[in-house]
Amino acid sequence: MDSVPITYELGAYEQLDRQLQAQPELYVNRYFAEHFYECALAGKRKLEQVESASEDASNSVINRERQYVRMAPNKLCVIGLASSHPLLDAELKGPLGEIVKVEFADNVVNSVIKGKSKKQSLRLTPDTKLCTIHTANDKQFIVRAAVKGKLMEWNQRLESDPGLVQRSPEQGFIAIIKPNTDDNSKILEACV
Amino acid sequence: MAESAEPLSGFFARHKTAFNDIEQLQQAAVALHKSNVCVWCVLRFLGFELGSVYQQQTDIAAKLKLSNTNDSPCVACLGILNYDLADQVVSKYREQQFDATDVVIGIELPKSVVVRHRSMQLYCSSNKIPVLSDMVDIKDAIKYMISQQLSRQCDIHVVGESGMRIDLVFIHSESSSECQFLVKQDISRNRRNANGDSRTTIVNELAACSDEKFLASFTSPPPAISTAARLETIAFKRASLFVGGRYLKLERNVSQTPFIIDGRRVTEFSVSEIIGEPLKLLTRCDSYNLVGSGREDADVRMLGDGRPFYLECINPRTTQLEQQQIHDIEHNLKQTNSPVQVRQLQLIKPEDTKVIKEGEENKTKHYCALVWFANQLSEEKLEEINKMGQKEIVLQQKTPIRVLHRRAPLTRPKKILSLKVVHIRGRFYKASIESEAGTYIKEFVHGDLGRTVPSLAQMANETADIFELDVEKVSLDFPPS
């Protein structure tokens, strides 16, 4: 049996190598399409949004509380904090203090996720609260589902290692959700 | 056909019937025939065994002095027993050009036939016509006439069991409600207890039904009919042919089976089509089904001596193949530099296929991967990884996100039996991995957002990604020879 050792043509990957070298965490873009959801808007949806839009730049950044919605080719969405979120933004996170606790909602913690069809999984709407993040300086931030679907997984690692959210936003994801539909425009309805 | 010179008495002497007296035989024949029973059925009820007698019908009808004025279909066989039937079936069979040497014939008759047979039995007994318990059955008569034609025209014989099946279904709407009087209409209790009008139910009910009860609801001899039964279906089915071997996938973006989303093909080629289409032409089958011992992603190559698989050819017309013809397919794929090639392609027995699925769960696989790290690894770090790789590493793999939509969410322990990482240049490395069946290698490399633990990224303490993956070896002893 002839076994010629395998060699790889690296030329095709030079550009990728350069892009990722600067920001390695961007490798996730090879596996997910990134979209954004603004958490702060959820609470204000019932109020006049015109008011928040006219506020000055720095205020509106704090108000937005961006989350990422990373969609895999099979439509599953990984929800986490975007880099512009106050807790991750270099300038804004200081005064907030580091994250000391990630408190998942009761219905999330008690949810049942099992079996191939995951029939009993918790149903979520974009506004559903997934967890509350507590900081050392007593600040609180809510993370919401962002898409309508079934809860596939919530990141239990954050219960024992809340710092993971800031150390690695992609490993420190909050939850994985299976949307009810395959239609991207419907899935991302609540997103920006 | 000219009437033979032999008198009825000579004929009677040579063939066994239910009768001892030739006059009684003659009287019985006339009585039966007058009650709208065809010559075939007359001969059956007289007790003649299947044989040349049935082929000399006009001759015998004349000897028995049966008048020719009977136009309406036979009340016993519903007009099914006639030689056109054999012609019809055989010509359809020849169209398909199956190369079978034996065949089994399955027949479904209208349910009224059973009821009418009972009616005929009662008619015979009330007219002192002796009926043999082993008289020729309608189904046996059909099989007889078809097998005569088949062996004459196609050199094929009818047997009890065979890979080749001819299934015939006869329908007779005119008499379809004749069996209803036997069926209990038990609507009052819940539906599950209601007796259906299935064949078995009718046969059982008939056996339990006394002669008086029967005659109260059904005439004897059976009522005349104006239409003959129709041959509704002639179906040909052949046992699948199995071809086994090992396949190699030398290029990326070839899925194992056709990959179609929203009506569009995601990958241009598939392993099953590249191997299946030439076999479909060779065996003239309806369709095919490829079953491999495991699968690799469309963007992963399958190298080494390939992955064991079998291809099932469904309803093949040609099964008598030379090994050379099979070998030609293997040769052709090689010559044309096909992205998918085969090794050891051969005909296999159905039992041989079991090994394929069994091996999928417990055989180890060898992989080679192009791995990237965010920073070049130090010598020490690389050595450390390789040292760990010499021993077994047990992973806890949560169902990868990319298959989580269709697999149950579980954490599966999987073993990496050996791991070796070699520096190519810069941030590029080549990893050689031997793992337990069912291990997700891509997730082992980048960690799947920390859901596969440990991961190569974790071991190197660097963000890691996998750019290319190849399966180098699938250890399974297959195909047989």
Interface residues (C-beta under 8 A of the other chain):
Chain A: M1 S3 I6 Y8 L10 Y13 L16 D17 L20 Q21 P24 E25 Y27 V28 R30 Y31 A72 P73 N74 K75 L76 V78 I113 K114 G115 K116 K118 M152 E153 R157 L164 S168 E170 Q171 F173 I176 K178
Chain B: L303 G304 D305 C368 L370 W372 A374 K398 I401 R402 V403 L404 H405 R406 R407 A408 P409 I424 R425 G426 R427 F428 K430 H446 G447 L449 G450 E462 T463 D465 F467 E468 D470 E472
